Amino acid sequence: MSRIPAWLYLLFGALAVVSGVLGIGHAPSGIPKMFWAVITIAGAASLTTAAFITRHQRRQLR
């Protein structure tokens, strides 16, 4: 399915979500908060992708 391993999606997702939440909390209003919100959403998408890859790999093993 993907040549990028699931653990890399998981690592990026966790780092992006944590940094995004911290960035939203500390950034001034406006564009900086929107930037950190986009980073948080990208992290959540990465975590979702890691879950789908892992589930797909488990189904192939059966």
A tleap script that builds the chain and sets N, CA, C and O, in Angstrom:
source leaprc.protein.ff14SB
mol = sequence {
  NMET SER ARG ILE PRO ALA TRP LEU TYR LEU
  LEU PHE GLY ALA LEU ALA VAL VAL SER GLY
  VAL LEU GLY ILE GLY HIE ALA PRO SER GLY
  ILE PRO LYS MET PHE TRP ALA VAL ILE THR
  ILE ALA GLY ALA ALA SER LEU THR THR ALA
  ALA PHE ILE THR ARG HIE GLN ARG ARG GLN
  LEU CARG
}
set mol.1.N position { 0.827 -1.187 0.000 }
set mol.1.CA position { 0.000 0.000 0.000 }
set mol.1.C position { 0.874 1.254 0.000 }
set mol.1.O position { 0.810 2.051 -0.936 }
set mol.2.N position { 1.663 1.428 1.008 }
set mol.2.CA position { 2.506 2.614 1.103 }
set mol.2.C position { 3.920 2.181 1.451 }
set mol.2.O position { 4.123 1.235 2.213 }
set mol.3.N position { 4.878 2.870 0.896 }
set mol.3.CA position { 6.266 2.543 1.201 }
set mol.3.C position { 6.745 3.199 2.486 }
set mol.3.O position { 7.807 2.862 3.010 }
set mol.4.N position { 5.956 4.136 2.988 }
set mol.4.CA position { 6.297 4.790 4.247 }
set mol.4.C position { 5.760 3.921 5.380 }
set mol.4.O position { 4.573 3.596 5.388 }
set mol.5.N position { 6.607 3.537 6.336 }
set mol.5.CA position { 6.141 2.658 7.413 }
set mol.5.C position { 5.129 3.366 8.322 }
set mol.5.O position { 5.149 4.587 8.475 }
set mol.6.N position { 4.254 2.564 8.913 }
set mol.6.CA position { 3.194 3.107 9.763 }
set mol.6.C position { 3.760 3.832 10.973 }
set mol.6.O position { 3.172 4.811 11.433 }
set mol.7.N position { 4.884 3.376 11.495 }
set mol.7.CA position { 5.444 4.011 12.696 }
set mol.7.C position { 5.885 5.444 12.408 }
set mol.7.O position { 5.887 6.287 13.305 }
set mol.8.N position { 6.261 5.723 11.152 }
set mol.8.CA position { 6.652 7.080 10.797 }
set mol.8.C position { 5.436 8.009 10.756 }
set mol.8.O position { 5.514 9.156 11.196 }
set mol.9.N position { 4.313 7.511 10.227 }
set mol.9.CA position { 3.074 8.278 10.277 }
set mol.9.C position { 2.670 8.536 11.730 }
set mol.9.O position { 2.229 9.633 12.072 }
set mol.10.N position { 2.823 7.535 12.567 }
set mol.10.CA position { 2.469 7.665 13.976 }
set mol.10.C position { 3.349 8.699 14.669 }
set mol.10.O position { 2.853 9.529 15.430 }
set mol.11.N position { 4.644 8.650 14.410 }
set mol.11.CA position { 5.580 9.598 15.027 }
set mol.11.C position { 5.281 11.030 14.585 }
set mol.11.O position { 5.197 11.932 15.419 }
set mol.12.N position { 5.121 11.240 13.282 }
set mol.12.CA position { 4.820 12.578 12.791 }
set mol.12.C position { 3.487 13.074 13.338 }
set mol.12.O position { 3.367 14.233 13.737 }
set mol.13.N position { 2.497 12.207 13.357 }
set mol.13.CA position { 1.182 12.592 13.843 }
set mol.13.C position { 1.201 13.015 15.293 }
set mol.13.O position { 0.604 14.027 15.661 }
set mol.14.N position { 1.889 12.238 16.119 }
set mol.14.CA position { 1.953 12.577 17.543 }
set mol.14.C position { 2.682 13.898 17.753 }
set mol.14.O position { 2.228 14.740 18.528 }
set mol.15.N position { 3.805 14.086 17.070 }
set mol.15.CA position { 4.546 15.338 17.214 }
set mol.15.C position { 3.742 16.535 16.699 }
set mol.15.O position { 3.757 17.605 17.308 }
set mol.16.N position { 3.050 16.355 15.593 }
set mol.16.CA position { 2.269 17.453 15.022 }
set mol.16.C position { 1.089 17.829 15.909 }
set mol.16.O position { 0.793 19.012 16.080 }
set mol.17.N position { 0.421 16.839 16.471 }
set mol.17.CA position { -0.717 17.138 17.340 }
set mol.17.C position { -0.249 17.857 18.602 }
set mol.17.O position { -0.850 18.851 19.010 }
set mol.18.N position { 0.817 17.359 19.220 }
set mol.18.CA position { 1.313 17.993 20.441 }
set mol.18.C position { 1.802 19.413 20.161 }
set mol.18.O position { 1.446 20.342 20.887 }
set mol.19.N position { 2.607 19.588 19.125 }
set mol.19.CA position { 3.108 20.932 18.825 }
set mol.19.C position { 1.982 21.854 18.375 }
set mol.19.O position { 2.006 23.047 18.674 }
set mol.20.N position { 1.001 21.322 17.665 }
set mol.20.CA position { -0.125 22.134 17.228 }
set mol.20.C position { -0.973 22.626 18.387 }
set mol.20.O position { -1.380 23.787 18.421 }
set mol.21.N position { -1.235 21.746 19.330 }
set mol.21.CA position { -2.027 22.150 20.495 }
set mol.21.C position { -1.269 23.185 21.315 }
set mol.21.O position { -1.847 24.177 21.759 }
set mol.22.N position { 0.023 22.954 21.516 }
set mol.22.CA position { 0.819 23.935 22.252 }
set mol.22.C position { 0.913 25.254 21.485 }
set mol.22.O position { 0.860 26.326 22.088 }
set mol.23.N position { 1.049 25.182 20.179 }
set mol.23.CA position { 1.126 26.386 19.356 }
set mol.23.C position { -0.158 27.181 19.383 }
set mol.23.O position { -0.131 28.410 19.437 }
set mol.24.N position { -1.295 26.485 19.345 }
set mol.24.CA position { -2.582 27.178 19.413 }
set mol.24.C position { -2.714 27.900 20.749 }
set mol.24.O position { -3.227 29.017 20.816 }
set mol.25.N position { -2.252 27.257 21.793 }
set mol.25.CA position { -2.369 27.860 23.115 }
set mol.25.C position { -1.500 29.084 23.316 }
set mol.25.O position { -1.856 29.971 24.092 }
set mol.26.N position { -0.370 29.151 22.634 }
set mol.26.CA position { 0.585 30.235 22.865 }
set mol.26.C position { 0.643 31.272 21.749 }
set mol.26.O position { 1.256 32.324 21.928 }
set mol.27.N position { 0.024 31.005 20.610 }
set mol.27.CA position { 0.097 31.933 19.475 }
set mol.27.C position { -0.887 33.082 19.644 }
set mol.27.O position { -1.942 32.925 20.257 }
set mol.28.N position { -0.530 34.239 19.094 }
set mol.28.CA position { -1.500 35.344 19.096 }
set mol.28.C position { -2.651 35.041 18.132 }
set mol.28.O position { -2.549 34.140 17.300 }
set mol.29.N position { -3.707 35.773 18.246 }
set mol.29.CA position { -4.895 35.534 17.409 }
set mol.29.C position { -4.604 35.794 15.935 }
set mol.29.O position { -3.683 36.529 15.579 }
set mol.30.N position { -5.410 35.174 15.099 }
set mol.30.CA position { -5.316 35.414 13.658 }
set mol.30.C position { -4.583 34.316 12.926 }
set mol.30.O position { -4.784 33.131 13.190 }
set mol.31.N position { -3.733 34.723 12.005 }
set mol.31.CA position { -3.014 33.796 11.125 }
set mol.31.C position { -2.150 32.794 11.901 }
set mol.31.O position { -2.150 31.617 11.538 }
set mol.32.N position { -1.415 33.190 12.946 }
set mol.32.CA position { -0.611 32.193 13.664 }
set mol.32.C position { -1.447 31.063 14.269 }
set mol.32.O position { -1.030 29.905 14.230 }
set mol.33.N position { -2.606 31.376 14.820 }
set mol.33.CA position { -3.471 30.321 15.370 }
set mol.33.C position { -3.984 29.416 14.255 }
set mol.33.O position { -4.088 28.203 14.439 }
set mol.34.N position { -4.302 29.995 13.107 }
set mol.34.CA position { -4.773 29.181 11.987 }
set mol.34.C position { -3.664 28.252 11.501 }
set mol.34.O position { -3.931 27.101 11.154 }
set mol.35.N position { -2.418 28.742 11.472 }
set mol.35.CA position { -1.290 27.907 11.069 }
set mol.35.C position { -1.168 26.692 11.992 }
set mol.35.O position { -1.029 25.563 11.521 }
set mol.36.N position { -1.219 26.921 13.286 }
set mol.36.CA position { -1.085 25.813 14.233 }
set mol.36.C position { -2.290 24.882 14.187 }
set mol.36.O position { -2.163 23.689 14.460 }
set mol.37.N position { -3.460 25.419 13.845 }
set mol.37.CA position { -4.636 24.572 13.675 }
set mol.37.C position { -4.446 23.632 12.483 }
set mol.37.O position { -4.820 22.461 12.548 }
set mol.38.N position { -3.871 24.138 11.407 }
set mol.38.CA position { -3.595 23.302 10.228 }
set mol.38.C position { -2.577 22.215 10.577 }
set mol.38.O position { -2.717 21.075 10.134 }
set mol.39.N position { -1.562 22.553 11.360 }
set mol.39.CA position { -0.569 21.559 11.788 }
set mol.39.C position { -1.241 20.470 12.622 }
set mol.39.O position { -0.937 19.288 12.462 }
set mol.40.N position { -2.152 20.866 13.509 }
set mol.40.CA position { -2.872 19.895 14.333 }
set mol.40.C position { -3.739 18.976 13.481 }
set mol.40.O position { -3.792 17.770 13.725 }
set mol.41.N position { -4.414 19.533 12.491 }
set mol.41.CA position { -5.251 18.726 11.601 }
set mol.41.C position { -4.397 17.761 10.780 }
set mol.41.O position { -4.793 16.616 10.565 }
set mol.42.N position { -3.233 18.213 10.321 }
set mol.42.CA position { -2.323 17.333 9.574 }
set mol.42.C position { -1.841 16.187 10.471 }
set mol.42.O position { -1.701 15.055 10.008 }
set mol.43.N position { -1.593 16.472 11.730 }
set mol.43.CA position { -1.187 15.426 12.666 }
set mol.43.C position { -2.292 14.406 12.888 }
set mol.43.O position { -2.036 13.203 12.944 }
set mol.44.N position { -3.511 14.886 13.013 }
set mol.44.CA position { -4.644 13.970 13.185 }
set mol.44.C position { -4.833 13.106 11.939 }
set mol.44.O position { -5.142 11.919 12.047 }
set mol.45.N position { -4.651 13.693 10.771 }
set mol.45.CA position { -4.753 12.923 9.526 }
set mol.45.C position { -3.653 11.870 9.446 }
set mol.45.O position { -3.883 10.762 8.959 }
set mol.46.N position { -2.467 12.212 9.919 }
set mol.46.CA position { -1.365 11.264 9.915 }
set mol.46.C position { -1.638 10.096 10.865 }
set mol.46.O position { -1.337 8.946 10.544 }
set mol.47.N position { -2.205 10.395 12.024 }
set mol.47.CA position { -2.557 9.321 12.965 }
set mol.47.C position { -3.637 8.409 12.384 }
set mol.47.O position { -3.597 7.193 12.575 }
set mol.48.N position { -4.597 8.995 11.680 }
set mol.48.CA position { -5.642 8.205 11.038 }
set mol.48.C position { -5.053 7.323 9.941 }
set mol.48.O position { -5.441 6.163 9.801 }
set mol.49.N position { -4.130 7.862 9.174 }
set mol.49.CA position { -3.467 7.081 8.127 }
set mol.49.C position { -2.683 5.923 8.725 }
set mol.49.O position { -2.705 4.817 8.187 }
set mol.50.N position { -1.992 6.165 9.829 }
set mol.50.CA position { -1.242 5.100 10.499 }
set mol.50.C position { -2.181 3.983 10.948 }
set mol.50.O position { -1.840 2.804 10.845 }
set mol.51.N position { -3.358 4.351 11.446 }
set mol.51.CA position { -4.323 3.339 11.881 }
set mol.51.C position { -4.817 2.516 10.692 }
set mol.51.O position { -4.932 1.295 10.794 }
set mol.52.N position { -5.110 3.169 9.569 }
set mol.52.CA position { -5.576 2.448 8.391 }
set mol.52.C position { -4.499 1.531 7.826 }
set mol.52.O position { -4.793 0.410 7.411 }
set mol.53.N position { -3.263 1.995 7.806 }
set mol.53.CA position { -2.164 1.163 7.294 }
set mol.53.C position { -1.981 -0.061 8.170 }
set mol.53.O position { -1.822 -1.175 7.673 }
set mol.54.N position { -2.005 0.153 9.481 }
set mol.54.CA position { -1.834 -0.969 10.411 }
set mol.54.C position { -2.968 -1.970 10.258 }
set mol.54.O position { -2.730 -3.178 10.250 }
set mol.55.N position { -4.201 -1.481 10.137 }
set mol.55.CA position { -5.353 -2.377 9.979 }
set mol.55.C position { -5.259 -3.148 8.668 }
set mol.55.O position { -5.571 -4.338 8.618 }
set mol.56.N position { -4.827 -2.467 7.608 }
set mol.56.CA position { -4.695 -3.124 6.311 }
set mol.56.C position { -3.615 -4.206 6.351 }
set mol.56.O position { -3.794 -5.283 5.783 }
set mol.57.N position { -2.505 -3.925 7.015 }
set mol.57.CA position { -1.431 -4.905 7.122 }
set mol.57.C position { -1.863 -6.116 7.935 }
set mol.57.O position { -1.488 -7.243 7.612 }
set mol.58.N position { -2.648 -5.897 8.988 }
set mol.58.CA position { -3.147 -7.018 9.792 }
set mol.58.C position { -4.099 -7.892 9.002 }
set mol.58.O position { -4.076 -9.115 9.139 }
set mol.59.N position { -4.940 -7.280 8.172 }
set mol.59.CA position { -5.872 -8.060 7.356 }
set mol.59.C position { -5.135 -8.888 6.312 }
set mol.59.O position { -5.577 -9.986 5.973 }
set mol.60.N position { -4.031 -8.383 5.803 }
set mol.60.CA position { -3.256 -9.135 4.811 }
set mol.60.C position { -2.573 -10.335 5.431 }
set mol.60.O position { -2.328 -11.325 4.742 }
set mol.61.N position { -2.259 -10.270 6.715 }
set mol.61.CA position { -1.577 -11.369 7.379 }
set mol.61.C position { -2.526 -12.545 7.642 }
set mol.61.O position { -2.065 -13.671 7.827 }
set mol.62.N position { -3.824 -12.305 7.661 }
set mol.62.CA position { -4.786 -13.374 7.949 }
set mol.62.C position { -5.020 -14.254 6.783 }
set mol.62.O position { -5.804 -15.199 6.870 }
savepdb mol mol.pdb
quit
